[in-house]
Amino acid sequence: MRDDLGLFIGLVFLIIGGVLLYNGTSNADASQSAAVIGGATLLSLGSVVTWTLVKNWWEWRREYRKFRDG
């Protein structure tokens, strides 16, 4: 359950970060730098969360195969 929720949150962070980066770089106004910094932060946080969960799942899968095969 925690891994599913973490993956969902990581993907949401990636999407929101990408949207903020896209909107922050396409507009030229006073909040441009805040949008770019916020988008980059959410994008990197989403990448780290997603990568960590995928890495843990991959290690679990490898150990499960070892256990299953004997």
N, C-alpha and C positions, 0 to 999 in steps of 0.2 A: 504494500500500500504506500509506504513512504517513498519507494523508488518511483512508483507511478506518479505520485504527486510532485516529486522533484523534477521528473522529466517534463511534466506539464508546465511547471513554473519556469524551468529553464527555457523551454520553447517559447513561452509567453514573453520572457525577457528578451530573447533573441528577436522576436517579431517587433516588439515595442521599440527596442533599441535601433533596429533597422529603420523603422518608420521615423523615429526622431532624428536619426542621422540624415535620412533622405530629405525630410522637411527642413532640417536645420541648415543643410548646405544649399538647398534650392531657394531659400528666402534670404533676403538681406535686410534684417531689422535688428532692433536692440536685443532681442532674446535669442539671436542666432547662436552665440557662443554657449549659452546655457543649454540649448537644445542639442548642440553637438557634443558637449561634455556629458550631458545626461544620456544621450543615445549611445555614446561610446562606453559609458559605464555599464548600462544595461546590456549592451551587446557582449561585452567581455564577461560580465557576470553570468549571463545565459550560456555563453560558450564554456565557461569553467564548470558550471553545474551540469550541463549536458554531457561534457566530456568525462567528468568524474563518474556519473551514473553509467554511461556506456562502458567505461573501462571496468568498473566493478561488475557489471553484468557479464562482460566478456570473460573475466577471470572466474566468475562463478560457473559459467558455462563450461569452461575448460576443466575445472575441478570436478564438475558433475560428470563429464564424459569419462574422466579417469576413474571415478568411483563406479560408474555404470559398467565400464569395460573390464573392471577387475583389477 
